[in-house]
Amino acid sequence: MNRLIVTLRHSILTLASRGWSARRIARELAINRETVGRYLRSKPATLTLGFLEGELDSKPAISTLGSEALPAEAKPAISTTAFCPGRKSDCGPFSAEIEIGLTSGLSLKRIHQDLVSDHAFTGSYQSVKRFAHKFAASIDPPFRRIECAPGEEMQVDFGSAAWVVEAGRFATLPGHIHPHKQALAERGPEHLLRLCRRLGPACGAWAEAMYRHRGVYGIRSLQGLLHLAKQHPVHALEGAAAQALERACFRLRDLRALVTAPSNAVQLGFLQAHPLIRDLSAYRLAFPT
């Protein structure tokens, strides 16, 4: 049994002689109040401790937090680490249910809930926790042995990894990469064009005409068109794409300028004929060739 050093025992007796309570002494010296009470009871002849009777007979604390209050009469503390004599646990009649729950892999919280709901258990969760810790130490771990004839079964571990090109260099085949893990540009221009067609007919027509006009350099413009669709409404982007296609503007900056232009701007188209304008054939009489 652990014993305190002489100086600490002397401090307990000295503070008690000054009228300090056992609880105050334990808090001041950072020791358990039951230890203080045990040493004070062992020296009845050296001190007048009539004022400490209430403290010496105080109720011992249960070391696990969350327990319910103890009854009026003093009882020894419940140990959470070993089968030492003490207060009888409320979980004793339910040891079979607790064992089944532990072997089934249930949590202590679930075991406590099942005891309360199915068996009218009135104890606290901490009592189940203490009992389970003591009970689990006495349960042997399961041992399962699988027997088979030689060569009947075998274990194979496999996995996929990068191909070895040469010593120190690796490469992964495109077929081994999931499409969701490929970058947008790595999926090819056809994938980008399909996404642009989903925005609308004008956007799809502008994207196809731009890619035919600029070639591989237009892939960045396709990505920029998809990015503009996240910043502007689709109807505004459709109108800007139609204007850019009419004017043969195949630069992303031109498309961005059109989609960000004020909506009240009047766009005038080119007319091939007008009633106030003479036809070119009328000028042949004045200027014969």
C-alpha positions in Angstrom: 0.0 0.0 0.0 1.3 3.4 -0.9 2.2 5.6 2.1 2.9 9.3 2.4 6.3 10.6 3.2 6.9 11.8 6.8 6.8 15.5 5.9 3.5 15.2 4.2 2.0 13.3 7.1 3.3 16.0 9.4 1.7 18.7 7.3 -1.7 16.9 7.6 -1.5 16.8 11.3 -0.2 20.4 11.6 -3.0 21.8 9.4 -5.6 19.7 11.3 -4.4 21.1 14.6 -5.0 24.6 13.2 -8.7 23.7 12.6 -8.5 22.9 8.9 -11.1 20.4 7.6 -10.1 17.2 5.9 -11.5 18.5 2.6 -9.5 21.7 2.8 -6.3 19.8 3.7 -6.8 17.4 0.8 -7.3 20.3 -1.6 -4.3 22.2 -0.3 -1.9 19.3 -0.4 -3.4 17.8 -3.7 -4.1 14.4 -2.2 -7.3 12.4 -1.7 -9.5 13.4 1.2 -9.9 9.7 2.2 -6.1 9.6 2.7 -6.3 12.6 4.9 -9.0 11.0 7.0 -7.1 7.8 7.3 -4.0 9.5 8.7 -6.1 11.6 11.0 -7.9 8.6 12.4 -4.6 6.8 13.0 -3.4 9.6 15.4 -6.3 10.1 17.8 -4.1 10.6 20.8 -1.9 13.4 19.4 -4.7 15.7 18.3 -8.0 17.0 19.6 -10.1 16.4 16.5 -13.6 16.7 17.8 -14.3 19.4 15.2 -13.3 17.0 12.5 -15.8 14.2 13.2 -18.1 15.3 10.4 -15.2 15.5 8.0 -13.6 12.2 9.0 -16.9 10.4 8.5 -17.6 12.1 5.2 -18.7 10.1 2.2 -15.9 8.8 0.0 -15.9 9.9 -3.7 -16.3 7.6 -6.7 -13.3 8.2 -8.9 -15.3 8.2 -12.2 -17.1 11.5 -13.0 -20.8 11.5 -13.6 -21.9 9.1 -10.9 -24.9 9.7 -8.7 -24.7 11.0 -5.2 -23.9 8.4 -2.4 -26.5 7.7 0.3 -26.3 9.3 3.7 -24.2 6.5 5.3 -20.5 6.4 4.4 -19.4 3.6 1.9 -16.0 2.8 0.5 -15.1 4.1 -2.9 -15.6 2.0 -6.0 -12.4 1.0 -7.8 -12.4 1.1 -11.6 -9.3 -1.0 -12.1 -9.6 -4.2 -10.1 -11.9 -6.6 -8.3 -11.4 -5.1 -4.8 -14.0 -5.4 -2.1 -16.5 -2.6 -2.0 -20.0 -1.6 -2.7 -22.0 -4.2 -4.7 -22.5 -3.1 -8.3 -26.0 -2.6 -9.7 -24.9 -4.3 -12.9 -24.4 -7.7 -11.2 -27.8 -9.1 -12.1 -27.3 -8.0 -15.7 -23.8 -9.5 -16.2 -25.1 -11.9 -18.9 -26.6 -9.2 -21.0 -23.5 -7.0 -20.6 -21.3 -10.0 -21.7 -23.4 -10.6 -24.8 -23.2 -6.9 -25.7 -19.4 -6.8 -25.3 -18.9 -9.9 -27.3 -21.2 -8.5 -30.0 -19.1 -5.4 -30.4 -21.7 -3.0 -29.0 -20.6 0.3 -27.4 -21.0 0.9 -23.7 -23.6 3.6 -24.4 -25.6 1.2 -26.5 -25.4 -1.5 -23.8 -26.6 1.0 -21.2 -29.5 2.0 -23.4 -30.5 -1.6 -24.0 -30.5 -2.3 -20.3 -32.7 0.7 -19.5 -35.2 0.0 -22.3 -35.4 -3.8 -22.2 -34.6 -4.7 -18.6 -35.7 -1.6 -16.6 -32.2 -0.9 -15.4 -32.0 2.0 -13.0 -28.3 2.3 -12.7 -26.2 5.1 -14.3 -24.0 4.8 -17.4 -20.9 5.1 -15.3 -21.8 2.0 -13.3 -22.1 0.1 -16.6 -18.8 1.6 -17.7 -17.0 0.5 -14.5 -18.5 -3.0 -14.6 -17.7 -3.5 -18.2 -14.0 -2.5 -17.7 -13.7 -5.0 -14.9 -15.6 -7.7 -16.8 -13.7 -7.2 -20.1 -10.4 -7.9 -18.4 -11.6 -11.4 -17.6 -12.8 -12.2 -21.1 -10.2 -14.0 -23.3 -9.9 -12.7 -26.8 -11.5 -14.8 -29.5 -9.3 -17.3 -31.4 -10.5 -18.5 -34.7 -8.6 -21.2 -36.7 -9.3 -22.0 -40.3 -8.1 -25.4 -41.5 -8.0 -26.7 -45.0 -6.1 -29.2 -47.0 -2.6 -28.2 -48.5 -3.0 -26.4 -51.7 -6.8 -26.2 -51.4 -6.9 -22.4 -50.7 -4.4 -19.6 -51.2 -4.3 -15.9 -50.6 -3.4 -13.5 -53.3 -2.8 -9.8 -52.8 -3.1 -7.6 -55.8 -3.4 -3.9 -56.7 -2.9 -1.4 -59.6 0.0 0.9 -59.7 2.0 3.0 -62.2 3.8 1.2 -65.0 7.6 1.1 -64.7 9.1 2.8 -67.8 12.7 2.5 -66.6 14.5 2.5 -63.4 13.3 5.4 -61.3 10.6 6.5 -63.8 7.0 5.5 -63.8 4.0 6.3 -66.0 0.3 5.5 -65.8 -1.6 4.4 -68.9 -4.6 6.7 -69.8 -6.9 3.7 -69.6 -6.0 3.2 -65.9 -7.0 6.7 -64.9 -10.7 7.4 -64.0 -12.3 10.1 -66.1 -13.2 12.1 -63.0 -9.5 12.3 -62.1 -8.5 13.7 -65.5 -8.1 17.4 -66.1 -10.5 19.1 -68.3 -7.9 19.8 -71.0 -6.7 16.2 -70.9 -10.2 14.9 -72.0 -9.7 16.4 -75.5 -11.3 19.2 -77.5 -14.4 17.1 -78.4 -15.3 16.9 -74.7 -15.0 20.7 -74.4 -17.1 21.2 -77.5 -19.8 18.9 -76.1 -19.9 21.0 -73.0 -20.1 24.2 -75.0 -23.1 22.8 -77.1 -25.0 22.2 -73.8 -24.9 26.0 -73.1 -27.0 26.7 -76.2 -27.0 26.7 -80.0 -25.2 30.1 -80.3 -22.5 29.1 -77.9 -22.0 25.7 -79.6 -21.8 27.3 -83.0 -19.3 30.0 -81.9 -17.2 27.3 -80.2 -17.1 25.1 -83.3 -16.3 28.0 -85.6 -13.6 29.3 -83.2 -12.0 25.9 -83.0 -11.9 25.5 -86.8 -10.4 29.0 -87.2 -7.8 28.8 -84.4 -7.1 25.1 -84.0 -5.4 23.8 -80.9 -4.8 27.3 -79.7 -8.5 27.6 -79.2 -8.7 25.1 -76.4 -8.0 27.8 -73.9 -10.9 29.8 -75.4 -13.2 26.9 -75.0 -12.2 26.6 -71.3 -12.8 30.4 -71.0 -16.3 30.1 -72.5 -17.2 27.4 -69.9 -15.9 29.7 -67.2 -18.0 32.6 -68.5 -21.1 30.4 -68.2 -20.5 30.3 -64.4 -20.3 34.1 -64.1 -23.1 35.3 -66.4 -26.6 34.1 -67.3 -27.0 31.7 -70.2 -29.3 34.0 -72.2 -26.7 36.9 -72.0 -23.9 34.5 -73.1 -26.1 33.2 -75.9 -26.6 36.8 -77.2 -23.0 37.6 -77.0 -22.0 34.4 -78.8 -24.5 35.1 -81.6 -23.0 38.7 -82.1 -19.4 37.4 -82.0 -20.3 34.7 -84.6 -21.9 37.3 -86.8 -18.9 39.6 -86.6 -16.4 36.7 -86.9 -14.8 37.5 -83.5 -13.1 34.4 -82.4 -11.1 35.8 -79.4 -12.2 35.2 -75.9 -11.6 38.8 -74.9 -14.1 39.9 -77.7 -16.7 37.5 -76.3 -16.1 38.8 -72.8 -16.5 42.4 -73.9 -19.8 41.6 -75.6 -21.3 39.7 -72.7 -20.3 42.5 -70.2 -21.5 45.4 -72.5 -24.5 47.4 -71.3 -27.8 45.8 -72.2 -29.3 49.0 -73.5 -26.8 49.4 -76.3 -28.5 49.2 -79.7 -26.8 46.8 -82.1 -27.3 47.7 -85.8 -27.0 45.1 -88.4 -25.9 45.4 -92.1 -28.8 45.7 -94.6 -28.4 44.5 -98.2 -31.2 46.7 -99.5 -33.2 49.8 -98.3 -36.0 51.8 -99.9 -34.2 55.1 -99.4 -31.0 53.9 -101.0 -30.7 53.4 -104.7 -29.5 50.2 -106.1 -26.0 50.1 -107.6 -27.4 49.3 -111.0 -28.9 52.9 -111.2 -25.5 54.4 -111.4 -24.5 52.5 -114.5 -26.3 55.2 -116.7 -24.3 58.0 -115.2 -21.0 56.2 -115.2 -21.0 53.8 -118.1 -18.1 51.4 -118.2 
